[in-house]
């Protein structure tokens, strides 16, 4: 059987899709990069924003138009709206998030072990889902209930993947030649709190450092209240990326309280000061949600100044949209759309400025870059783009053989997409 896989949304969705890919391949089926060539398509949907939900529906319709024989919809949007998903053209089944891990064996009437052979290398998904980094699912669900978040409704309570299961996925990634893994989860920092005995995320990272030879481990988004002193200390390890993505959502104390966030602006500021004092050159990126119900002009200005003072090395700005099933959807004083758009634009300017300032601090310095893409430009000139451990996107002239390899690079200047550099010891062509 020929199978096409696609997804919308977060790194966790990408990680889950890679596990599904590995299971189909282990069972003897073929992955294809074009839905028109597929006998079956599986779509991992998203509902975190109204735009993500719309993209999920568009993706399914696009696959149906291609002529794919059968479509299975899974993920957060189809979890919340299964009847709507089944009404879309081509959709023959909706698989809940709780049943997603068994999607392949149940579909093929096989035992789980027949779809997850230990020696098998991690599978690269054809087409638009190819990656040089492997996203490893360590955790699912969330122990907290922010007033705006639909993900907790769709994913349920926090569940940790057993250490052995995470280790097995990382070992498979190493066998396939992956140079960087990204640990992912809905509330990644809560990993281990539901296990017996209780554990912490730092212990999982320590296990992977001890038991695998993966060159670089990166942590995906972590709620700030889950960051421990032990976890901060691990970023000093050479193989752990110096990067924390810590969602703030708002710099206004009143707005954070209405959001039911388990942190105050003062606590957040103290946390990042602690991180920066202990980890030189660390990248701290964030998420900001604008236009939350009840956000006054005073709240917004307070938050704006707070964000400016934190000097983030990057961040994402989201415009609040009511999500049915969340408390905030029923809150009074919904902010008009045009005001939300204006506020989003102001915050993006601040984050763009602070990101440029962060990048500027590395001009003239040397960093290790993992090349994620190598393209031929201007005749015989090859250009590589890749990431440093502290999340600088670097562009430089490379050899064609540089893809998925590390290079020592001197940073020359900042550019709109990141920084430009020169490779100090080029790979042979």
Secondary structure, 3 states (H helix, E strand, C coil): CEEEEEECCCHHHHHHHHHHHHHHHHCCCEECCCHHHCCEEEEEECCCCHHHHHHHHHHHHHHHHHCCCCEEEEEHHHHHCHHHHHHCCCEEEEECHHHHHHHHHHHHCCCHHHHCCCCCCCCCCCHHHCCCEEEEECEECCCCCCCCCCHHHHHCCCEECCHHHHHHHHHHHHHCCCCEEEEECCCHHHCCCCCCCCCCHHHHHHHHHHHCCCCEEEECCCCHHHCCHHHHHHCCCCCECCEEECCCECCCHHHHHHHCCCCCHHHHHHHHHHHHHHCCCCEEEEEEEECCCCCCHHHHHHHHHHHHHHCCCEEEEEECCCCCCCHHHHCCCCCCHHHHHHHHHHHHHHHHHHHHHHHHCCCCCEEEEEEEEEEEECCCEEEEEEECCCCCEEEEECCHHHCCCEEEEEEEEEECCEEEEEECCCCCC
